[in-house]
Amino acid sequence: MTKLISAFLITISLSGLAFASDWKREVNGRWGFALTYPASLIPEPIPTDGAGRRYHSADNAVSLAVMGSHTHPEEFLDNFWQKELNTRGETVTYKFKKDNYYVISGVNPNGYEFYHKVFFYPTYWLEFEITYPHAQHVVYDAWVERIAHDFVPALPNNGQYDR
């Protein structure tokens, strides 16, 4: 019986990976970042300002948002970091900060995991956040790992980006 349950769990896990075996890559023409995301996510229309894009699963249980914006003189990475930590409070289970980016993740009160990464540069900032049901983290944690690993926050600037 134990072997049968183990085989079933492995099959379920692998089916989730197969679900995300096809990936797409999109370059944002305004900010010059590149996002790799599972082809099963449905992209929403690009906003008229080109600042970013949202994606969601067919059942809307998974969402991915990526965007950028210009910084204001009074904005600093530490301000973003502290504000988010204060807002998310005890839901944060992981936090990591470097000189020009940070990551905050956890489980919100509705039972959804979140992974939020913010990149901060002198004239602009970028962010992406993915949320998904905590009960299915075994499947979606692999998505987060790949999205975070493959994300390119600053493609080489040849003068075409709004930075």
Backbone hydrogen bonds in HBPLUS format (Angstrom, degrees):
<---DONOR---> <-ACCEPTOR-->    atom                        ^
c    i                          cat <-CA-CA->   ^        H-A-AA   ^      H-
h    n   atom  resd res      DA  || num        DHA   H-A  angle D-A-AA Bond
n    s   type  num  typ     dist DA aas  dist angle  dist       angle   num
A0005-ILE N   A0001-MET O   2.98 MM   4  6.30 158.6  2.02 154.4 159.5     1
A0006-SER N   A0002-THR O   2.91 MM   4  6.12 162.8  1.94 149.5 154.6     2
A0007-ALA N   A0003-LYS O   2.89 MM   4  6.04 159.7  1.93 145.8 151.3     3
A0008-PHE N   A0004-LEU O   2.96 MM   4  6.14 153.7  2.03 144.0 151.4     4
A0009-LEU N   A0005-ILE O   2.91 MM   4  6.18 162.7  1.94 155.0 159.0     5
A0010-ILE N   A0006-SER O   2.97 MM   4  6.16 159.6  2.01 151.3 156.9     6
A0011-THR N   A0007-ALA O   2.95 MM   4  6.12 156.3  2.01 144.7 151.4     7
A0012-ILE N   A0008-PHE O   2.92 MM   4  6.21 160.0  1.96 152.2 157.4     8
A0013-SER N   A0009-LEU O   2.94 MM   4  6.14 164.2  1.96 149.1 153.4     9
A0014-LEU N   A0010-ILE O   2.83 MM   4  6.02 164.2  1.86 153.2 157.5    10
A0015-SER N   A0011-THR O   2.85 MM   4  5.98 146.8  1.96 145.7 155.0    11
A0016-GLY N   A0012-ILE O   3.17 MM   4  6.45 148.3  2.28 144.9 152.2    12
A0017-LEU N   A0013-SER O   3.17 MM   4  6.54 148.3  2.27 142.2 151.0    13
A0018-ALA N   A0014-LEU O   2.84 MM   4  6.08 155.0  1.90 148.9 155.8    14
A0019-PHE N   A0015-SER O   2.95 MM   4  6.08 146.6  2.06 138.5 147.6    15
A0020-ALA N   A0017-LEU O   3.05 MM   3  5.19 133.8  2.27  97.6 109.9    16
A0021-SER N   A0018-ALA O   3.05 MM   3  4.78 165.8  2.07 107.6 107.4    17
A0039-ALA N   A0022-ASP O   2.77 MM  17  5.46 175.5  1.77 143.0 142.6    18
A0024-LYS N   A0037-TYR O   2.80 MM  13  5.45 166.6  1.82 164.4 167.0    19
A0037-TYR N   A0024-LYS O   2.86 MM  13  5.45 154.4  1.92 150.1 158.8    20
A0026-GLU N   A0035-LEU O   2.81 MM   9  5.32 159.6  1.85 153.6 160.5    21
A0035-LEU N   A0026-GLU O   2.85 MM   9  5.32 165.2  1.87 158.3 161.5    22
A0028-ASN N   A0033-PHE O   2.83 MM   5  5.43 164.6  1.85 162.3 167.4    23
A0032-GLY N   A0028-ASN O   2.94 MM   4  5.25 140.7  2.10 136.4 146.8    24
A0162-ASP N   A0030-ARG O   2.65 MM 132  5.46 165.8  1.67 166.3 171.5    25
A0155-LEU N   A0032-GLY O   2.80 MM 123  5.42 173.8  1.80 173.5 173.4    26
A0034-ALA N   A0152-VAL O   2.85 MM 118  4.97 155.8  1.91 139.2 147.4    27
A0152-VAL N   A0034-ALA O   2.97 MM 118  4.97 168.7  1.98 146.4 150.1    28
A0041-LEU N   A0038-PRO O   3.01 MM   3  5.75 164.6  2.04 120.7 125.4    29
A0042-ILE N   A0056-HIS O   2.64 MM  14  5.22 176.9  1.64 152.5 151.4    30
A0056-HIS N   A0042-ILE O   3.03 MM  14  5.22 146.4  2.15 127.3 136.6    31
A0044-GLU N   A0054-ARG O   2.82 MM  10  5.54 169.8  1.83 161.8 158.4    32
A0050-GLY N   A0047-PRO O   2.93 MM   3  5.33 157.3  1.98 114.3 121.8    33
A0068-GLY N   A0051-ALA O   2.87 MM  17  5.44 135.2  2.07 139.7 153.5    34
A0053-ARG N   A0066-VAL O   2.80 MM  13  5.59 151.1  1.88 156.8 165.6    35
A0066-VAL N   A0053-ARG O   2.99 MM  13  5.59 160.6  2.03 160.6 167.0    36
A0055-TYR N   A0064-LEU O   2.75 MM   9  5.05 146.8  1.86 155.2 162.5    37
A0064-LEU N   A0055-TYR O   2.92 MM   9  5.05 160.4  1.96 141.2 141.8    38
A0057-SER N   A0062-VAL O   2.96 MM   5  5.20 147.7  2.06 142.8 145.6    39
A0060-ASN N   A0057-SER O   2.91 MM   3  4.87 159.4  1.96 107.5 113.8    40
A0063-SER N   A0131-THR O   3.01 MM  68  5.37 158.7  2.05 145.7 151.2    41
A0131-THR N   A0063-SER O   2.89 MM  68  5.37 155.5  1.95 149.8 157.0    42
A0065-ALA N   A0129-GLU O   2.90 MM  64  5.39 157.3  1.95 151.7 159.3    43
A0129-GLU N   A0065-ALA O   2.85 MM  64  5.39 150.8  1.94 151.4 160.5    44
A0067-MET N   A0127-GLU O   2.96 MM  60  5.58 156.3  2.02 154.0 160.5    45
A0127-GLU N   A0067-MET O   2.86 MM  60  5.58 148.7  1.95 162.9 168.3    46
A0069-SER N   A0125-TRP O   2.97 MM  56  5.61 146.6  2.08 154.2 160.7    47
A0125-TRP N   A0069-SER O   2.85 MM  56  5.61 154.3  1.91 161.8 170.3    48
A0071-THR N   A0123-THR O   3.11 MM  52  5.35 161.0  2.15 107.6 111.4    49
A0075-GLU N   A0072-HIS O   2.89 MM   3  5.32 168.0  1.91 124.8 127.7    50
A0079-ASN N   A0076-PHE O   3.02 MM   3  5.33 126.1  2.32 104.2 117.7    51
A0080-PHE N   A0076-PHE O   3.26 MM   4  6.69 159.0  2.30 154.5 159.3    52
A0081-TRP N   A0077-LEU O   2.89 MM   4  6.11 169.7  1.90 161.8 164.6    53
A0082-GLN N   A0078-ASP O   2.92 MM   4  6.04 175.1  1.93 151.6 152.7    54
A0083-LYS N   A0079-ASN O   2.99 MM   4  6.04 164.5  2.01 149.6 154.5    55
A0084-GLU N   A0080-PHE O   2.97 MM   4  6.13 163.5  1.99 153.0 157.5    56
A0085-LEU N   A0081-TRP O   2.97 MM   4  6.19 165.0  1.99 155.0 159.5    57
A0086-ASN N   A0082-GLN O   2.93 MM   4  6.08 160.1  1.97 149.1 154.6    58
A0087-THR N   A0083-LYS O   2.89 MM   4  6.05 156.0  1.95 147.3 154.4    59
A0088-ARG N   A0084-GLU O   2.87 MM   4  5.96 170.2  1.88 157.2 159.4    60
A0089-GLY N   A0085-LEU O   2.90 MM   4  5.72 140.4  2.06 136.8 147.4    61
A0091-THR N   A0088-ARG O   3.17 MM   3  5.78 160.2  2.21 140.6 139.7    62
A0092-VAL N   A0089-GLY O   3.38 MM   3  6.30 174.4  2.39 123.4 125.1    63
A0107-VAL N   A0091-THR O   3.15 MM  16  5.46 141.1  2.31 150.4 151.4    64
A0093-THR N   A0105-SER O   2.83 MM  12  6.03 159.4  1.88 138.7 145.8    65
A0094-TYR N   A0105-SER O   3.13 MM  11  5.19 150.4  2.22 145.7 138.7    66
A0105-SER N   A0094-TYR O   2.91 MM  11  5.19 163.0  1.94 148.6 149.1    67
A0096-PHE N   A0103-VAL O   2.94 MM   7  5.24 149.8  2.04 153.0 155.9    68
A0103-VAL N   A0096-PHE O   2.81 MM   7  5.24 155.2  1.87 154.7 161.5    69
A0098-LYS N   A0101-TYR O   2.85 MM   3  5.42 176.6  1.85 170.4 169.3    70
A0120-PHE N   A0100-ASN O   2.75 MM  20  5.08 169.4  1.76 145.2 146.8    71
A0102-TYR N   A0118-VAL O   2.95 MM  16  5.48 144.3  2.08 145.7 156.5    72
A0118-VAL N   A0102-TYR O   2.98 MM  16  5.48 157.6  2.03 152.0 159.3    73
A0104-ILE N   A0116-HIS O   2.92 MM  12  5.35 156.6  1.98 151.5 159.3    74
A0116-HIS N   A0104-ILE O   2.91 MM  12  5.35 165.0  1.93 155.8 160.8    75
A0106-GLY N   A0114-PHE O   3.10 MM   8  5.57 148.2  2.21 144.6 149.7    76
A0114-PHE N   A0106-GLY O   2.92 MM   8  5.57 151.4  2.00 146.5 150.2    77
A0108-ASN N   A0112-TYR O   2.81 MM   4  5.44 163.4  1.84 157.5 153.6    78
A0111-GLY N   A0108-ASN O   2.95 MM   3  5.57 162.5  1.98 127.1 128.7    79
A0134-HIS N   A0111-GLY O   2.85 MM  23  5.65 169.4  1.86 151.0 151.9    80
A0113-GLU N   A0132-TYR O   2.72 MM  19  5.42 147.6  1.82 177.1 169.7    81
A0132-TYR N   A0113-GLU O   3.11 MM  19  5.42 147.6  2.22 139.7 147.9    82
A0115-TYR N   A0130-ILE O   3.01 MM  15  5.45 140.4  2.17 149.2 160.4    83
A0130-ILE N   A0115-TYR O   3.07 MM  15  5.45 152.3  2.15 143.9 151.0    84
A0117-LYS N   A0128-PHE O   2.96 MM  11  5.59 166.7  1.98 165.3 169.3    85
A0128-PHE N   A0117-LYS O   3.01 MM  11  5.59 150.1  2.10 151.6 160.8    86
A0119-PHE N   A0126-LEU O   2.80 MM   7  5.12 164.5  1.83 146.5 151.9    87
A0126-LEU N   A0119-PHE O   2.91 MM   7  5.12 157.3  1.96 143.0 150.0    88
A0121-TYR N   A0124-TYR O   2.84 MM   3  5.29 153.3  1.91 162.3 171.0    89
A0136-GLN N   A0133-PRO O   2.94 MM   3  5.52 157.2  2.00 115.4 122.7    90
A0137-HIS N   A0134-HIS O   3.06 MM   3  5.05 156.0  2.12 119.2 115.4    91
A0139-VAL N   A0136-GLN O   3.07 MM   3  5.75 137.1  2.26 117.6 126.5    92
A0140-TYR N   A0136-GLN O   3.20 MM   4  6.49 168.9  2.22 153.0 154.7    93
A0141-ASP N   A0137-HIS O   2.79 MM   4  5.31 154.1  1.86 143.7 146.2    94
A0143-TRP N   A0140-TYR O   3.01 MM   3  4.96 121.6  2.36  95.1 110.3    95
A0144-VAL N   A0140-TYR O   3.02 MM   4  6.39 161.9  2.06 156.7 160.1    96
A0145-GLU N   A0141-ASP O   2.99 MM   4  6.24 163.1  2.02 149.3 153.6    97
A0146-ARG N   A0142-ALA O   3.12 MM   4  6.32 161.5  2.16 144.3 148.4    98
A0147-ILE N   A0143-TRP O   2.83 MM   4  6.04 173.5  1.83 164.2 166.2    99
A0148-ALA N   A0144-VAL O   2.88 MM   4  5.94 171.2  1.89 156.5 159.4   100
A0149-HIS N   A0145-GLU O   2.96 MM   4  6.00 157.4  2.01 142.7 149.7   101
A0150-ASP N   A0146-ARG O   2.85 MM   4  5.90 165.2  1.88 156.1 159.3   102
A0151-PHE N   A0147-ILE O   3.01 MM   4  5.85 128.2  2.29 141.9 152.7   103
